[in-house]
């Protein structure tokens, strides 16, 4: 009984998001996507930041950027919002992602940066309140997509997740364990204790 209560937030989030997660291949085939889950007018992808190395984005972050690039290349989206951590002067996830995408051929004017996306919660709230994003593709690894979709949907963004799990990651099981705990926190934070992110600035044009 106790164990059921403990894991119920995870079950809720998994069930809530499960049918809104797709692969890049399925997104490329419009007919395979139920109309109720993918409105025609989604024009932006939100890329969640991840680790950055001296050489550039980590493999996890690079895979997210690769998927966003392919959505852009297929003309499924017009803009890419890169959200990530820039809390320190010598560490900048959004700028690293921007450089990576520009080198792939994305126009600089089509990339928007959120320097205060320290957490999934912050990213979703800021995307809606600052850039007025109401519909978006969410790009991250599948283990993270469940929470990302849940958080963004509950903060006013109709979301379709596109998995960027393009390879095996050495930190996979560590990430899964951390995500299980993060889902617990997210469930209560989003549904019962909603709040503004750490930083919330003025509205901006996407």
N, C-alpha and C positions, 0 to 999 in steps of 0.2 A: 504493500500500500504506500509506504513512504517512498520507495524507489520510483513508483509510478508518478507521484507528485513531483519528485525531483526532476524527472526527465520530460514531464509534460510540456514545458516551454520549448524544448528542442523538437518534440514531435509536432507541436503547433507550427513552428517556423518552417520545418521541413515540408509539412503538408501544405502550408500557405503558399510556398514558393515553387514546389516541385514541378508543376505544369507550366511554369513560366521560364523554364531553363531550356536553352537550345544550344546546339553546336553551330559553328560558323557555317558548316555545309548546309544545315537545314535552313538557316536564315537566308542563304543565297537562293533558296527555292521558295518563292513567295507562296506558291500554292500549298506548301506543306505546313504553313503556319495558320492556326485558327485565327479568324478575324478578331475574336474577342480578346486575344492576347497580344496582337501586334497591329495597332492602328497604322494606317498608311502614312500618317504624317509625323512619325518619329524621325527627327532630323539630327539628333545629337547622340553621341555615345559618351558615357561617363566612365573614365578609366580610373580605377582606384590605385593609388600609389603603393609602392612596395620598395624593397631595399635597393640602394644605389651603391655601386662600387666605384673605385677610382676610374675604372675603364668604361663605366656607363651603367645602365640599368642591370639589375640582377636578372637571372634567367626567368624568375617568376614575373617580374615587372616587364621585361622584354616581351614575354609571351602575351601579356595583356595589351601592350602597345601594338604588337603584330596583328592581333585580332581586330583592334580598332582601325588599324591601317587598311586591312582588307575590307572592312565595312565601308570605309571611305572610298577605297578604290572601286568597289562595286556600286558606288553612288547610293548606298542605302542611307548614308548620313551626310550631312554638310559640315558639321562642327564636331570637334572632339574636346571635351573638357577633361583635363588631366588634374586630378586632385591628389595632393600628397603633403608630405612633411617638409617644412622649411623653417623649423624652429631654430636651427643653428646656421650661422653664416657660411660654414663650410659643408653644409649638407642640404641639397635641394632636389627633391624628387620631381616636382613639376618641370623645372628647367631641364633636367636630364632627360625626361620623357619627351619634352618639346624638341630638343636637339635630335633625339633618336628618330622622331617622326619626320622632321624636316629633311633629314638625310635620306629618308625613304621616299620623299616626294610630296608630303603633305604641305599645303600652302601655310605659311606662317599666320596669315589672317584667319585661317580656319581652326586654329588651335587656341583654346582659352585655358588659362592656368588658375588653379585654386591653391594658393600657397598655405592655406590654413586647414587643409583636409587631414587633420591629425588622426582622426578616427572615422570609421564608417558612418557613424551617427553624424558627425560634423559635416562630412562630405554630402550626405543626402539633404540635410537641412539647409546648408548653404546653397546647394544647387538649386533648390526650390525658391528660397527666400531672396537670394542675391541675383541669380540669373533667370529667375522665373521659369525654370524648366518644369514642365508638367508631364512630359512623356520622354522616355529615354531608353536606349540600350544600355545595360550595365555590363561592363567588361571586367571580369576577374576570374580566378580559378573556381571550379565548380564547388569546392568545399566552402568557399566564401560567398558564393552567389546566393545561397539560401538566406543568409542574414542580410546581405546587401539589398536584395529584393524586398524582403520584409520591412526593412528600415526605410527605404526610399518610398515604397508604396504607402506606408503609414504617415509619411511626411509629404504627401501630395504629388508624388511622381509615379504615374503609370509606367511600370517597368517590365522590360523583357530582358532576361539574362542571357548573355552569350558567353559560354564557357571558354576560358583561355587555358584550359588544362591540355597543353599540346605535347607534354612530355612527362616523364617521371621526375620527381623532385626529391633530393636527398632528405629534405626536411618535411616530407609529406605527412608522416604520422604525427610528428610534433605539431604541425599546423592543424591537423584534424583535431587533436586533443585540445589545443588552444581555442579552436573555433567552437568546440562543444561548450566550453566555459563561456566564451564570448556570447554565444546564443542565449545562454541563461541570463546574462546581464542585459542584453539587448531587449529581451522579452519584457522585462520589468521597466527598463528605462523608457522604451518607446510607448508602451501601453499605459503605464501608470505614473511615470515621472518624466514627461516630456519637458525639454528645456532648450534654451538657445545654446548653440555651440560655443566653444571657448572664445572665438572671435566671430563677430557678425557685423560686416560693414555695410556700406551703401549699396543700393541696387546698381547693377551694371548691365550693359548690352551684351548679349551672347555673340 
